[in-house]
């Protein structure tokens, strides 16, 4: 398969979707693990230390560029495939099978992906933009904390940014809805990605299906509980 076919043929587009999807799944594992540090209840020290370590590593910064590229490619390919599938379905089936044929979230990956994209834009605006462009440095701390990397250099109090962002109940609700969309997107996308790259053994597929659903529920629930925990004052 040529590079052009990778991005123009139906099979190639699905393969690119699968590879970028698996890459984004690995990112979610790292992201949820780091963010879970807020539950240490140490006034954000563990979380801020971990966030600073990640932000100061050259490899991580390079992977950040790869991550954005993966998101963009995954989004574009998803929209292209959704448009292609919709054009093929202008004439409906004689019998509507509904969930007997496939789950509703499997048929709604385009919609779920679009909702996730909107959620991601909001997430980048709240955290990535102020972190990279210096907005967080202008936030007055709730209390004086010397976040140092051991060399006397101060770094961003991202924990405080989370505390401030998630005081707005509307934002908390939008984040929870985004996490629900993520869960349904992963329920189909996790299994579909591995199917596309060649996993077809029925025994492994059944195990993969359960693993994917468990991953989707656990990761999405963990992300959703973060703004809820902050808003309700469960973390300090």
N, C-alpha and C positions, 0 to 999 in steps of 0.2 A: 504493500500500500504506500503510495507516494504521500509527501507532505500535503500536497494540494487535496488529495482524496481524504486525508485525515480531517479536513475542515469543510469539505464540500459534499462528500458522500454520506448517506444515512448511517452506514455502518461506522465510518470514520468519526462522525459527529458523536455517535453514542459512545464510542471508545474514548474520545476526548472527555466527554461528560463523566464517564466512569473514573478515569484516571484523576481528573481534577476533583471529583467528588470524594474519592478515597483520600486524597491529599487534604482536603478541607475537613474530613472526619478526624484525621490525625491532629489537625490544628485544634479542633474542638476539645480533644482529650487534654492537650497542653493548657488550653485556655481555661477550661473548667477546673483543672487541677490548681492552677495559679489563683484563680478567683476564689476558690474554696478556702484560701488562707484567711479570708475575712472572718471566718468562724472561729479563728484562734482566740478571738476576743482579747487581743493585746493592743488595742487602739490602732490597729492597722500596721504594726511594725513588721510582722512577717510578710504581709501582702506587699507593702511598699518596698521591702528589701528584695523580694522576688521580682517585682515589676521593674525595679531599677537594674537588677542583674540581667534580666532579659533585654531591656532597652539599651544597655551599654555594650552588649556583645555584638561584634561585627557580623558574625554568622547569622545571628537572629535578625539583625537589621537587613541583611541580604535576603533572608527568608521572608521578611515582611514584604519586600518588593515582589517576590515570587508568589506570596499569598494573595496580594492584590491582583496580580496577573491571573492567578488561578480563579479568583472570584469573577473577574471580568469575563474570562473565557468560558467559565461554567455558565454564567448568566446568559451570554450571547448564544452559546450553543443550545441552551435550554429553550430560549425564546424561538430560535430557528426551528428546533424540532417540534415545539408546540404548534407553531404556525403551520408546519408541514403536515402534522397529524390532523389538525383542524381542517385543513383544505381537503384532506382525503375523506373526511367525515361529513361532507356537505349533504350527502344522502344518508339519512339515518338507517339504523337496522330495522328490519321488519318487526323484531321482538326485542324489547328492552330488557336486558338481563340484570341491570343494576349491579348490586353487590355480589350477585351470583357469578357474574363474569369477572369482575375485579372490584377491589375496594374503591370507595369514592375518592380517597386521597391518592390512589394510583392514577385515577383519571383526572386529578386536579393538580398535578405537579406544577403546571405553568402558573396557576393562581397562587399556590403556596409559595413557589419560588419568587413571585412578584412581591408578595407580602413580606417575605424574608429580606428581599432587596431593600424595601422601604424601611424595614426594621434596622437593617445594617447601616443604612445612611444615617438614621437617627443615632445609632450607637457610635458611629465614627464621629459624628458632630459632638456628642457629649464627652467622649473620652480621648479618641485619637487626635483630633484637631487641637484641643487645648494642650494636650501632652506634647505634641510635636511643634506647635507654633507658640508655645509659651503662655497660654492662657491660664494654666493652673498656677503658675508662679505668682500671679496677681491676686490669688484668692487668700484672704486673711485666715490663718489657721484658727481653729476653735481653741487650741491651746498651743503653747510653744513646745514643739517636739524637734529635737535635733536629729533629722534623718540624714545620716552621714554614711558614705560608702567606705569608711575607714581611712580615707585620704583627706578628710576635711572638706570634701566637696558635697554640697547639699543637692538633694534631688527631689523630684516632685512628690507631693503628698497625694497620690492617686486615690488613696482610701478616703481622704477628706472630700475629694471630688465626687466619689460614689455616694457618700453620706449626703452631700448637698443636692445632687441630682435626684436622688430617690426620696426626697422629702415631698415631692410633688406627686399626689396620688394618681393623676392622669398619666404621668410618665410611667409610673409603676404598672398601671393597667396595660399600657401599650407594650411594655416589655414582656409582661406575662403573656399577652396575646401573641407577641412575636415568638416566644418560646413554645407556645402551643403549635404554631405554624411549623416551627423547626421540628417538633416531635413527629408530626404527620409526614413532613417532607423526608425525614430520616427513615421512617418506617418502610417507605417504599424505596428510597434512594440507596439505603445501605445494601439491601439484598440485590437490587437491580444492578448496582455497580459491579459487584463480584460476578454476577451472571454474565455481564457484558464482557468481562475480561477472560471468561472461559470456564467458570465453575458451574458444572451442570450435573454433578452427581447428586441424585435425589436425597441420599442420606445426609450429605454435607449441606445441601440446600435447606433441608428442614432445620438443621442445627443453626445455619446461618440466619434463617428467618427469625428464629427465637432470639438469637444473639442481637440481631438488628433491632428488633422491637424492644428488647431490654435496654440496649444502648440508647435508643431514641428516647425512651421514657426516663431513664436515670439521668442522662446528661441534660435533657430539656427541663426536667423537674429541678435539678440542681441550679441551673441558670435562672429559672423562674423564682426559686426561693431566695435568691440573693437580694433582689430589690424588695421583696416582701419582708425579708428579715431586717433589712435596714430601715424600711419605713415603719415597721412595728417596734423597732428598738431592740431587737433580739441580739444584735451585735454591737459591741462597744469598742 
